[in-house]
Structures are given as structure tokens and as C-alpha cells.
């Protein structure tokens, strides 16, 4: 394949998976709501003691917990809905644009593989309720994609998931996908191609950061564009994965960007929308990545722009 003639050191691709869009959409005594309080009050106390977050962030956690009854009845902005607009404001500040992947179905956990149901994987939002948000993102230069549930299972599942977003954005002809929880199968790319998707952004790992299979650029497989995933918030910071501090996570990210600079690579970053503010407070690290890319004279793009560049590079 003809490689892109990038003069820049590397290209940073910004993406966001929308796993949770609204705290108030969860029942009061649901696992997600109780986890919110536990992590905001207890886990963040430990993080503050370890200097992973500041006192003001812990006080902010307490404030959001005290505000929960008012969030629940709609008198105060939902922090997870607010986070999406905070991302827009932040990326506008740096002249950047990103790709948002939305889950197509509410209350559908999907399957790990054929015949094996997944557990705890369902979204609690109906993307159809957020049509105006999707249209706003697209009209202002951001990109909307599909956060797949069962597209790895069959072509029909992939078609159903694509149909939901195409119905909301009928004028959008190039739509990409990233699987929720990065579920993959040997038929994923074939399913996506046959269903009408333009690219896949799943190829990567929840457990390791870096360049999967030594891939430094997107590539074509089963006649479908594939964008490797290199840096994910949860991989580095979540306590069920590496569980690094923000400081140590930055060290790992710098190592990846150093390799990217040497190889003139395309580096895809995944930062979930709900982690920018309470209770994770991972937004500052995302901003640090943007600042580093700008300092390095890297290009900052969304998924579809990279694929369009790749198409041009092959002509």
C-alpha cells in the first residue's frame, strides 16, 4: 500500500466512545449510580491522598453527589451530558475535531460471541433522543459513528446498527464503527463491509497501549478500512486494567508519541465522554495529549479525515 506523504511528525486521531450519556437515566439504586457515589466519594478520597487528583476536584465530587437529587429531576445539568459539550469547547479551543461513536440501541447488551450473551454491556440511553446533538456535531465539523453492539456477530446485526444512525443522519454516506468493549470476531470486517460501513476503528486492545501488530497506519482488510487504536483512557487508568496514576499514564503516552514521531505514525486516541469530569477527572490528561501534539507539529484529525487522506494517497 502506498503510504501517506505526511510531512508532519505524526497524526493524532481523536475519538470518543459514548458509553454513558446521562447519569439521571440510571435508576437510583442501579449498579452504575451506586458506583458513581462510591468512586466520587471513597475512591477519589484515596486518589486525593495519593495526589492523583487535587483537593478542589474531590470537593467537586462531593458537590456533584450532593446535587444528585436535583440532577435526577432535571433542575441541574447532568454531568455526563455536560461532558460532551465540555469536549466540544475544549477541542474548539485547539481548533481540533473528533469522532463520537454512539451506541445504536438502548438496553441491549448484545453477545460476546454467537450464542453467548454479554452481561452489563447495555446502554441506558436511546440515541434517537439525541438526534439534535448528532446533527449539531456533524454540522460543526465533528463526526458521528456507530458504537457497535452485535456487528461482530452477523451482517444483519451490522446492517441494523448502521440503519439507526443513517436514519438520524440521512445525508451522511460514510459511516464508521467501533465495537463496544472492543468486541471482535473473524467476521467483523466482512460483516461491516457487507453492511455498508466505511471503516472500523476497533482494532486494538483493552489491556495494552501501543501499535497493535506493529501497524503504524490504517490498512485495508476485507476491502474495509481499519484504523488501529493506540491509546485508550481505560487501558491506562482504569483500576480493572493497568490502573496507572495520571502521572504514570502520561509517561506511557509520551513513549507512544515518541515512537509515533519516529515512524510518522497515525495515533488514534480513545477518551470516553463520561470520564472528562466527575468522577474520573481524566479530561486534563486528554488536553495534555492535544497540547503535546500541537507542540510536536502533529496533525490532529477525526477518523473520516484520515481515511479520506488514505484514499487520496492510493490514487
ChimeraX attribute file (.defattr): number of C-alpha atoms within 10 A of each C-alpha:
attribute: neighborCount
match mode: 1-to-1
recipient: residues
	/A:1	8
	/A:2	10
	/A:3	11
	/A:4	17
	/A:5	10
	/A:6	14
	/A:7	11
	/A:8	13
	/A:9	20
	/A:10	25
	/A:11	25
	/A:12	25
	/A:13	25
	/A:14	23
	/A:15	28
	/A:16	23
	/A:17	23
	/A:18	22
	/A:19	20
	/A:20	21
	/A:21	24
	/A:22	19
	/A:23	21
	/A:24	21
	/A:25	14
	/A:26	17
	/A:27	13
	/A:28	14
	/A:29	9
	/A:30	10
	/A:31	11
	/A:32	15
	/A:33	16
	/A:34	14
	/A:35	14
	/A:36	19
	/A:37	19
	/A:38	14
	/A:39	17
	/A:40	23
	/A:41	18
	/A:42	14
	/A:43	16
	/A:44	26
	/A:45	20
	/A:46	14
	/A:47	16
	/A:48	16
	/A:49	11
	/A:50	11
	/A:51	13
	/A:52	16
	/A:53	19
	/A:54	16
	/A:55	15
	/A:56	10
	/A:57	19
	/A:58	23
	/A:59	15
	/A:60	16
	/A:61	25
	/A:62	17
	/A:63	13
	/A:64	21
	/A:65	19
	/A:66	12
	/A:67	15
	/A:68	20
	/A:69	14
	/A:70	15
	/A:71	18
	/A:72	18
	/A:73	11
	/A:74	11
	/A:75	11
	/A:76	13
	/A:77	15
	/A:78	21
	/A:79	21
	/A:80	22
	/A:81	16
	/A:82	16
	/A:83	21
	/A:84	20
	/A:85	14
	/A:86	17
	/A:87	19
	/A:88	16
	/A:89	13
	/A:90	17
	/A:91	17
	/A:92	11
	/A:93	9
	/A:94	13
	/A:95	9
	/A:96	19
	/A:97	24
	/A:98	26
	/A:99	25
	/A:100	29
	/A:101	25
	/A:102	27
	/A:103	29
	/A:104	22
	/A:105	21
	/A:106	13
	/A:107	12
	/A:108	17
	/A:109	17
	/A:110	23
	/A:111	18
	/A:112	19
	/A:113	14
	/A:114	12
	/A:115	8
	/A:116	9
	/A:117	11
	/A:118	14
	/A:119	11
	/A:120	11
	/A:121	17
	/A:122	18
	/A:123	23
	/A:124	20
	/A:125	22
	/A:126	15
	/A:127	20
	/A:128	16
	/A:129	10
	/A:130	14
	/A:131	15
	/A:132	11
	/A:133	15
	/A:134	21
	/A:135	15
	/A:136	13
	/A:137	19
	/A:138	16
	/A:139	10
	/A:140	10
	/A:141	13
	/A:142	22
	/A:143	24
	/A:144	28
	/A:145	29
	/A:146	29
	/A:147	28
	/A:148	26
	/A:149	28
	/A:150	25
	/A:151	31
	/A:152	26
	/A:153	22
	/A:154	18
	/A:155	21
	/A:156	15
	/A:157	19
	/A:158	25
	/A:159	18
	/A:160	16
	/A:161	22
	/A:162	24
	/A:163	17
	/A:164	17
	/A:165	22
	/A:166	17
	/A:167	12
	/A:168	17
	/A:169	16
	/A:170	10
	/A:171	8
	/A:172	13
	/A:173	11
	/A:174	13
	/A:175	20
	/A:176	26
	/A:177	26
	/A:178	29
	/A:179	22
	/A:180	25
	/A:181	16
	/A:182	18
	/A:183	22
	/A:184	20
	/A:185	16
	/A:186	9
	/A:187	14
	/A:188	21
	/A:189	25
	/A:190	18
	/A:191	23
	/A:192	27
	/A:193	20
	/A:194	16
	/A:195	20
	/A:196	18
	/A:197	23
	/A:198	18
	/A:199	27
	/A:200	26
	/A:201	23
	/A:202	22
	/A:203	19
	/A:204	22
	/A:205	19
	/A:206	18
	/A:207	12
	/A:208	15
	/A:209	19
	/A:210	24
	/A:211	23
	/A:212	14
	/A:213	9
	/A:214	8
	/A:215	15
	/A:216	20
	/A:217	20
	/A:218	24
	/A:219	17
	/A:220	13
	/A:221	13
	/A:222	14
	/A:223	14
	/A:224	19
	/A:225	21
	/A:226	23
	/A:227	28
	/A:228	26
	/A:229	27
	/A:230	26
	/A:231	25
	/A:232	24
	/A:233	19
	/A:234	20
	/A:235	21
	/A:236	24
	/A:237	18
	/A:238	14
	/A:239	11
	/A:240	10
	/A:241	13
	/A:242	16
	/A:243	14
	/A:244	17
	/A:245	18
	/A:246	17
	/A:247	11
	/A:248	13
	/A:249	17
	/A:250	17
	/A:251	11
	/A:252	15
	/A:253	18
	/A:254	14
	/A:255	12
	/A:256	18
	/A:257	26
	/A:258	15
	/A:259	16
	/A:260	21
	/A:261	20
	/A:262	10
	/A:263	13
	/A:264	21
	/A:265	25
	/A:266	30
	/A:267	26
	/A:268	26
	/A:269	20
	/A:270	22
	/A:271	21
	/A:272	22
	/A:273	25
	/A:274	26
	/A:275	17
	/A:276	23
	/A:277	19
	/A:278	24
	/A:279	26
	/A:280	19
	/A:281	19
	/A:282	20
	/A:283	21
	/A:284	12
	/A:285	18
	/A:286	19
	/A:287	16
	/A:288	12
	/A:289	17
	/A:290	20
	/A:291	13
	/A:292	14
	/A:293	19
	/A:294	14
	/A:295	9
	/A:296	15
	/A:297	15
	/A:298	22
	/A:299	17
	/A:300	23
	/A:301	20
	/A:302	22
	/A:303	27
	/A:304	22
	/A:305	16
	/A:306	20
	/A:307	18
	/A:308	10
	/A:309	13
	/A:310	20
	/A:311	13
	/A:312	11
	/A:313	13
	/A:314	10
	/A:315	6
